[in-house]
């Protein structure tokens, strides 16, 4: 399989497993926050940082303008 197919598969797996455990533990509390019957929205974002240290990525994100 090509590498382009592995990111959606990993993200789907992470969303599925985490939703299962969160629903099991916090079902009553989470109900008002769901997208219909879904815990996660169907979208996701993945990017490569070329091996930059997390401290550099964190600083970059913190310096971005926030919506008004």
KOLLUM-719080 format. One record per atom (N, C-alpha, C): residue number from 1; residue in one letter; chain; atom name; x, y, z. Coordinates in Angstrom, 2 decimals. Layout:
! KOLLUM-719080
     i   aa   ch   at         X         Y         Z
   NUM    A    A   CA         X         Y         Z
...
***
This chain:
! KOLLUM-719080
     i   aa   ch   at         X         Y         Z
     1    X    A    N      0.84     -1.17      0.00
     1    X    A   CA      0.00      0.00      0.00
     1    X    A    C      0.88      1.24      0.00
     2    X    A    N      0.44      2.29     -0.66
     2    X    A   CA      1.21      3.53     -0.70
     2    X    A    C      1.13      4.24      0.64
     3    X    A    N      2.10      5.12      0.90
     3    X    A   CA      2.11      5.84      2.16
     3    X    A    C      0.94      6.80      2.26
     4    X    A    N      0.36      7.22      1.13
     4    X    A   CA     -0.77      8.15      1.19
     4    X    A    C     -1.99      7.51      1.82
     5    X    A    N     -2.07      6.18      1.83
     5    X    A   CA     -3.20      5.50      2.45
     5    X    A    C     -3.02      5.26      3.92
     6    X    A    N     -1.80      5.37      4.45
     6    X    A   CA     -1.59      5.04      5.84
     6    X    A    C     -2.01      6.15      6.80
     7    X    A    N     -1.89      7.41      6.42
     7    X    A   CA     -2.28      8.50      7.34
     7    X    A    C     -3.78      8.44      7.62
     8    X    A    N     -4.65      8.36      6.61
     8    X    A   CA     -6.08      8.27      6.93
     8    X    A    C     -6.42      7.03      7.78
     9    X    A    N     -5.73      5.94      7.54
     9    X    A   CA     -5.99      4.72      8.31
     9    X    A    C     -5.59      4.91      9.77
    10    X    A    N     -4.44      5.51     10.02
    10    X    A   CA     -3.98      5.75     11.39
    10    X    A    C     -4.91      6.73     12.09
    11    X    A    N     -5.27      7.82     11.41
    11    X    A   CA     -6.16      8.81     12.01
    11    X    A    C     -7.51      8.17     12.33
    12    X    A    N     -8.05      7.40     11.41
    12    X    A   CA     -9.32      6.72     11.65
    12    X    A    C     -9.26      5.79     12.84
    13    X    A    N     -8.16      5.07     12.94
    13    X    A   CA     -7.99      4.16     14.07
    13    X    A    C     -7.90      4.92     15.39
    14    X    A    N     -7.11      5.99     15.42
    14    X    A   CA     -6.99      6.79     16.64
    14    X    A    C     -8.32      7.39     17.05
    15    X    A    N     -9.07      7.90     16.07
    15    X    A   CA    -10.38      8.48     16.37
    15    X    A    C    -11.33      7.41     16.90
    16    X    A    N    -11.34      6.25     16.27
    16    X    A   CA    -12.24      5.18     16.68
    16    X    A    C    -11.95      4.67     18.07
    17    X    A    N    -10.70      4.39     18.35
    17    X    A   CA    -10.32      3.85     19.66
    17    X    A    C    -10.53      4.89     20.76
    18    X    A    N    -10.10      6.12     20.51
    18    X    A   CA    -10.27      7.16     21.54
    18    X    A    C    -11.75      7.44     21.80
    19    X    A    N    -12.56      7.49     20.75
    19    X    A   CA    -14.00      7.72     20.93
    19    X    A    C    -14.62      6.60     21.76
    20    X    A    N    -14.22      5.38     21.48
    20    X    A   CA    -14.76      4.23     22.23
    20    X    A    C    -14.48      4.38     23.72
    21    X    A    N    -13.24      4.66     24.08
    21    X    A   CA    -12.88      4.76     25.50
    21    X    A    C    -13.50      5.99     26.16
    22    X    A    N    -13.54      7.11     25.44
    22    X    A   CA    -14.14      8.32     26.02
    22    X    A    C    -15.64      8.16     26.23
    23    X    A    N    -16.32      7.54     25.26
    23    X    A   CA    -17.76      7.30     25.41
    23    X    A    C    -18.03      6.35     26.58
    24    X    A    N    -17.20      5.34     26.70
    24    X    A   CA    -17.37      4.35     27.77
    24    X    A    C    -17.23      5.02     29.14
    25    X    A    N    -16.29      5.93     29.27
    25    X    A   CA    -16.00      6.55     30.56
    25    X    A    C    -16.89      7.77     30.84
    26    X    A    N    -17.22      8.55     29.81
    26    X    A   CA    -17.91      9.83     30.02
    26    X    A    C    -19.17      9.98     29.18
    27    X    A    N    -19.88      8.93     28.92
    27    X    A   CA    -21.02      8.94     27.99
    27    X    A    C    -22.04     10.03     28.30
    28    X    A    N    -22.47     10.16     29.52
    28    X    A   CA    -23.51     11.14     29.86
    28    X    A    C    -23.02     12.57     29.64
    29    X    A    N    -21.82     12.84     30.03
    29    X    A   CA    -21.28     14.20     29.90
    29    X    A    C    -21.04     14.58     28.44
    30    X    A    N    -20.59     13.65     27.62
    30    X    A   CA    -20.21     13.95     26.24
    30    X    A    C    -21.38     14.12     25.29
    31    X    A    N    -22.51     13.60     25.63
    31    X    A   CA    -23.66     13.58     24.71
    31    X    A    C    -23.95     14.95     24.09
    32    X    A    N    -23.87     16.02     24.87
    32    X    A   CA    -24.19     17.35     24.36
    32    X    A    C    -23.12     17.92     23.42
    33    X    A    N    -21.96     17.30     23.38
    33    X    A   CA    -20.87     17.82     22.56
    33    X    A    C    -20.67     17.06     21.25
    34    X    A    N    -21.48     16.05     20.98
    34    X    A   CA    -21.27     15.20     19.81
    34    X    A    C    -21.75     15.87     18.53
    35    X    A    N    -21.17     15.46     17.41
    35    X    A   CA    -21.61     15.85     16.07
    35    X    A    C    -22.64     14.80     15.66
    36    X    A    N    -23.88     15.04     15.97
    36    X    A   CA    -24.88     14.01     15.74
    36    X    A    C    -24.56     12.84     16.66
    37    X    A    N    -24.35     11.69     16.10
    37    X    A   CA    -23.98     10.51     16.90
    37    X    A    C    -22.48     10.30     16.91
    38    X    A    N    -21.73     11.22     16.32
    38    X    A   CA    -20.28     11.05     16.17
    38    X    A    C    -19.51     11.83     17.22
    39    X    A    N    -18.47     11.22     17.75
    39    X    A   CA    -17.62     11.91     18.72
    39    X    A    C    -16.69     12.88     18.02
    40    X    A    N    -16.04     12.43     16.96
    40    X    A   CA    -15.11     13.27     16.19
    40    X    A    C    -15.78     13.72     14.91
    41    X    A    N    -15.40     14.90     14.42
    41    X    A   CA    -15.84     15.32     13.10
    41    X    A    C    -15.08     14.46     12.10
    42    X    A    N    -15.56     14.36     10.86
    42    X    A   CA    -14.88     13.50      9.89
    42    X    A    C    -13.56     14.08      9.36
    43    X    A    N    -13.24     15.30      9.70
    43    X    A   CA    -12.04     15.92      9.14
    43    X    A    C    -10.82     15.71     10.04
    44    X    A    N     -9.66     15.95      9.49
    44    X    A   CA     -8.42     15.94     10.25
    44    X    A    C     -7.37     16.72      9.48
    45    X    A    N     -6.30     17.06     10.14
    45    X    A   CA     -5.19     17.78      9.52
    45    X    A    C     -3.91     17.05      9.86
    46    X    A    N     -3.08     16.84      8.87
    46    X    A   CA     -1.78     16.22      9.09
    46    X    A    C     -0.73     17.02      8.32
    47    X    A    N      0.41     17.23      8.93
    47    X    A   CA      1.47     17.99      8.27
    47    X    A    C      2.82     17.43      8.68
    48    X    A    N      3.82     17.75      7.90
    48    X    A   CA      5.19     17.37      8.22
    48    X    A    C      5.96     18.63      8.59
    49    X    A    N      6.80     18.51      9.60
    49    X    A   CA      7.59     19.66     10.04
    49    X    A    C      9.07     19.44      9.72
    50    X    A    N      9.37     18.47      8.91
    50    X    A   CA     10.74     18.25      8.47
    50    X    A    C     11.72     17.98      9.59
    51    X    A    N     11.28     17.41     10.68
    51    X    A   CA     12.19     17.09     11.77
    51    X    A    C     12.49     18.25     12.70
    52    X    A    N     11.75     19.34     12.61
    52    X    A   CA     11.98     20.48     13.50
    52    X    A    C     11.68     20.08     14.94
    53    X    A    N     12.44     20.61     15.88
    53    X    A   CA     12.17     20.30     17.30
    53    X    A    C     10.78     20.80     17.71
    54    X    A    N     10.14     20.10     18.62
    54    X    A   CA      8.81     20.50     19.07
    54    X    A    C      8.80     21.92     19.64
    55    X    A    N      9.88     22.35     20.26
    55    X    A   CA      9.93     23.70     20.82
    55    X    A    C      9.81     24.75     19.71
    56    X    A    N     10.41     24.50     18.55
    56    X    A   CA     10.33     25.43     17.42
    56    X    A    C      8.91     25.45     16.85
    57    X    A    N      8.29     24.28     16.74
    57    X    A   CA      6.92     24.19     16.23
    57    X    A    C      5.96     24.90     17.18
    58    X    A    N      6.13     24.66     18.48
    58    X    A   CA      5.28     25.31     19.48
    58    X    A    C      5.40     26.82     19.39
    59    X    A    N      6.62     27.33     19.29
    59    X    A   CA      6.85     28.78     19.19
    59    X    A    C      6.18     29.34     17.94
    60    X    A    N      6.30     28.64     16.81
    60    X    A   CA      5.67     29.07     15.56
    60    X    A    C      4.16     29.17     15.72
    61    X    A    N      3.55     28.16     16.31
    61    X    A   CA      2.09     28.14     16.49
    61    X    A    C      1.66     29.27     17.40
    62    X    A    N      2.38     29.47     18.48
    62    X    A   CA      2.01     30.51     19.45
    62    X    A    C      2.13     31.91     18.86
    63    X    A    N      2.96     32.10     17.85
    63    X    A   CA      3.15     33.41     17.24
    63    X    A    C      2.16     33.72     16.12
    64    X    A    N      1.32     32.75     15.77
    64    X    A   CA      0.34     32.97     14.70
    64    X    A    C     -0.76     33.90     15.19
    65    X    A    N     -1.28     34.70     14.27
    65    X    A   CA     -2.40     35.58     14.61
    65    X    A    C     -3.64     34.75     14.89
    66    X    A    N     -4.38     35.16     15.86
    66    X    A   CA     -5.62     34.48     16.21
    66    X    A    C     -6.80     35.22     15.56
    67    X    A    N     -7.85     34.49     15.18
    67    X    A   CA     -9.03     35.16     14.60
    67    X    A    C     -9.64     36.14     15.60
    68    X    A    N    -10.18     37.22     15.09
    68    X    A   CA    -10.80     38.22     15.97
    68    X    A    C    -12.18     37.81     16.40
***
